[in-house]
Amino acid sequence: MTLERQLRFWLGAVALLVGFLWLFSGVLLPFVVGIALAYLLDPAADRLERLGLPRTAAALTIILGIVVMFLMALILVAPLLGEQFSTFVEELPNLITRLRALAAPWIDGPLGRLMGENAAALEANLGQAITQGAGWVAQLLQPILSSGKTILSVLSVIVIAPVVAAYMLIDWDRMIDRIDDWLPRRHRPVLRRLASEMNDAVSGFVRGQVAVSITMGLFYGLGLALVGLRFGLLIGLMAGVLGVIPYLGFGSGLIAGLIVALVQFWPDWHGIALVLAVFAVGQGLEGWILTPNWVGRSVGLHPVWLLFSLFAFGSLFGFVGMLVAVPAAASIGVLARYALEQYLASPLHDDGFDADETGRPDV
């Protein structure tokens, strides 16, 4: 097969995959979640299998354990989170109003003297921006509570995803062996190498970052709740969820926590300092201990590239696109590095050019 035909084949395969995701994005969510669970839990199943447990029994044991833990969390935590979420959406306009009232003395005082005649315009523009932002957030969050489609999607994930994960986890090794047999023999070593690098990048980031996010979500949520911050559990867990993207979870949680702390505790600085201490300790725990040991430095996923991938795939394919964004970003990164490696080793890069140490070509 010529290079041109190979290129057409792989471009066609990618086009078919993108078209499939776009066409069926509305029903793919529980299946993508199930496949992702199977991928994440495959090392645990392999470990149980090495201990002597049959593959089917190992897969079912793991899935049942995950389902039981999820149901316990749903029963114990979900009602409290739902109440905090509903209250937060209802009180968001009042929260912003009180925040503006707290900022007014600073705008009228030192900041006003610094800005001079522009202080009034600054206050008006700031107030308008905060009001519009609060309204936008409320409009964004409110449908989540009342949308029947959202509830149906959640129920489909809860019911279908564990079944898909169980079947995939049982047959995972056989499917990998079957796909390996389909690879072209001439290019099998290169494709195996690229697949191994993609797996290392995806597994290193996803498994490690998911563990870090869960740990930090629990730390922030319990820490903020213990210091008495309103909506502390909700803010902390959301910071953990958003922590899948490095620095985004910490930054968004810190901003939200400080806003609520200022409104709740001002002028008492002790409560505000405790909230800052929770995030400072959490950032140290994440940056110095958890991330270096669980994620590592050789993943190859830059936060900016990851953020762009999440927005791009989410815009194209919705929530399903956000789920496949990380493996897609890692795979594209591996292919880009391989293409750069081939270019640097090709005559196209050197083109017969031979330079001495000063950078001047030899003649």
N, C-alpha and C positions, 0 to 999 in steps of 0.2 A: 504494500500500500504506500503510495507516494505521500510526501509531507502535506501536499494540498488536500488529498482525500482524508488524511488523518485529521487535519484541521477542520474540514467540513463535518466530519463525523462527530468530533467532540463539541463543536459549536452547536450542531443540531441537538446533541444530547443535553447540553446546558439549556438551550431554548425550550426543549420539551419539559425539562424539570421546572423552569420558571413558569411556563404556561400551565403546568399541572398545579403548581402552588397557587397561582393566581385564580385559576378556575375553581378549585376546590377549597380555597382558603376558609370558607365559611363552615366547613364540616371537618377540617383537619385537626382542630385543636386537641381533642382527646387522644387522637392517634399520635400526634407529635409529642404530647406529654408522655404517653405510654412508652414510645420509643426512647425518649430522653431518659425516663426512669430506668428502662432496661439497660441503657448504655452506662448510666451512673452506677447501677447496682451489679453490673457484670463482674467486677473484681471480687465483690463479696460472695457471689455465687461460686466463682472459681475457687475461692478459699474454702468454702464449705464442701465443695466437691473434692478437693484435695484431702480434706479430713475424713472422707469416706461416705459422705451423704450423696445419694443419687441426685443427678442434675435437676430432675423434676421436683423432688422433695426440697432441694436447696432453694430453687426459684420460688416455690409456693411458700416456704417458710419466710423468706425475705419479704415477699409481697404482703403476706398476711401481717407480718410485723409492722410494715410501713402503714398499712390500712388501720391497724389498731391504734398506732401512735397518732395518726391523723385524726381518727374519730375522737380520741381522748382530748386532743388539742381543740377539736371543733366543739366538743361539749363543754370544756372548761374555760376556754379563752374566747371563742367566737362571740358568745353573747356580750361579754365585756367590751370587746373591740367594736362590735356593732353599735353598742350604746354610745361609746366614745365617738365613733365616726359620725353618727347621726347628730349628736350634740355639737360636735365640731362644725359640721356643715351649717347647722342652725345658728350658731353663735359667731360664725366667721365675720359677718358685717359688724356686729357689736365689738368684736375683738379688734378689727381695723379702726373703728371709731375711737376706741380707748387708746390705741397706739398713736393715733393722730393727736389726741389730747395730750399725751405724754410728750410728744415731740414739739408741741406748740411753744412751750417756754424757751426751748433751745432755738427755735426759728425766730422768735421775737427777741431773744436775748443776744448771746454771742454770735450766733450765725447770722442773725438779722443785721447786727452792726457791721459784720464783715461783708455781707452782700449789699448793704445799702438799699438803694431803691429797688433792687431786684428781689428783695426778700419776699415781698407780697406775691410777686409772680411765681417765685419758687414754691411758696406754700400752697398756692392755688394749683399749680401743676402737679406737685407732689400729692396733694389730696385727691385730685382727679385721677392720677395714675393708680393710687392705692385703692380707691373706690372701684375703678374699672377692673383692677386685678382681682379684688375680692369677689366682684360679681362674676368674673370669668371663672374663677376657681369653684365658686358655688354652682354655677351652671354645669361645670365639668363633672363635679362630684355627685350632684343630686341624682342624675339619671342612673348612676350605678346602684343606688338604693332601690329604685323603683322599676328598673328595666326588666321586663320579662325575658328578653333575649339574654341578658347577662345572667339571670338566675338559671335559665335553661342551659347555658354554656357551662356554668359551674357544676350543675348537676350531671351533665354529660361527662365532664372530666372526672368527677368523683366516681361515677358508675363504670364508665368505659375504659378510662386510662389504666386502672389496675389490671383489668382483664387483658388489654393489649400488652402491658408490661410483662405479665406472667407468661404469655405465649412467646413473646420476643425473647425473654430471658431464658426460657427453656431451650429455644432453638438458636440462640445467639452464635455459639461457636460453629454450629453446622452451617449457618448462613454465611459466616465469614469465610469458612473453607470453600463453600460453593462459589462465592464471589471471586475468591482467589483463583479458582479453576477457570473462571471466565476471562481472566486477564490475558491479553496477547502474550504469547510465550517470548517473543523477541524483546518486548518492553517490560516484561514482568519484574525484573530486578529494580528498574527505575520506579515503576508504579508502586511496588511494595515499599520502597524507600520513602516515596512521597506520602503514601498512606500512613506509614509509621510516624513520619514527622507531623502529619495532620492530627493523628490520634494523640501524640504526645502533647501537641499544643492545646487541643480541645480538652483532653482529660486533665492536663495539668492546670488549665485555667478553670474549667467548669467545676470539677470535683473540689479543687482547692478553694475557689472563690465562693462556691455554694456553702462549704463548711465554714468559711470565714464569715459570710453574710449571716448565716443562722446564729453563729456564736455572738457576733456583734449586735444583732437584733435583740437577742435575749439580754445581753449585757446592757445596752442602751435602754431597752424597755423597762427592765427591772430597776436599773439605776435611777432613771427619771421618775419612776413610780415611787421609789423609796424616798426620794428627796421631796416628794409631795407635789410634783408638777402636774397640772391638769393636762389630760390627754397624753401623759408621759408614756404609757404603754403603747399607745397608737403611734406616737412620734418615733419612739425607739424601734419598734418593729418595722415601720416604714423605712427608717434609716438603714436597717439591716437588709431589707429587700432591695432598695436602691443601691446598696453597697456592692451588688454584683458588678457595677461599673465603678472602678476605683475612684475614690474621692467624692463621688456624687452622693453616696449615702451619708457620709460624714458631713459634707457641706450643707445638704438640704436639711438634715436632722438638726444641725447646729443652728441654722437660721430659724427654723420653725420653733425649736426649743427656746431660743433666746427671745423671740417675739412673745411667746406665751409666758415666759418667765418675767419679762418686763411688765406685761400687763397684770400678771398675777401678784408679783412680789414687790413691785416698786412702791415706796423708796427703800425697802429693805434689801440691802445688797447681799445678805447671806444666802437667800434662796437662789439668786442669780449666779452667785459664785459657785454654789453647789452644782447647778446645771452645767456651768462651764467646766467644773472639775470632772464631772461624769464624761463629757466629751473629750477632755484632755487625756484622761486615763485610758479611755477607749481607743483614741487615736494612737497612743503609745503602745497599747496592747496589740492593736492590729498591725501597725507599721513595723514594730521591732520584733514581734514574736510570731504572730499567726501567719501573716502574709509571707515572710521569708521561709517559714517552715512548711506551710501547706500549699502555697502557690509557687514559690520559687521565682527566680529571675530570668529563666530561659524560656518563658512561654512564648514571647514574640508578639504579643498583642498590646499595642500601645493604646492607652486610654482614649486618645483622640480618635484613632481608627475604630476602636470598639464603639465609641459613642456615635460616630458617623454611621457605622453599620446598623446599629440599633434603630436610628432615625430613618435610614434609607429603607431597610427591610420592613420596618413597621409601617412606613408610608405606603409601600407597595402591597404588602400582604396582611396588614393589620397585626393583631397579637400573635398570630402564627409566625409572621415574619420576624417578630422580635425574638421568638423562641429559636428560630434557625439562624439568627444573625451571628451568634458567637461561633458556631461551627463553620458557617460560611465565611466569616471574617478570617478565622484561623486558616481555613483551606486556601483562600485567596492569598493570604500572606505567604504560605508555604510555596504556592505556585509562583508567586511573584519573585520570591528569593531564588527559586530554582531557575526561572527564566533569566534573572540577573546573573546567576552563576554561569549559565550556558553562554550568555552574551560575553561575559568577561573572558571566558575560555575560547571564544570563537575568533576567527580572523577578522570579523567585523569590528571588534574592539581594537586589536593591534593594527590591522591593515598594513602590515609590513613596516610599521613605524618603529625605529630603534633609537632611543634617546640615551645620552650619557647622564651622569649624575646631576648635571646642571640643568637638565630638561631640554637641551638643544638636540635636535635630531642629528644623527651621524650622516655625513655626506661623503 
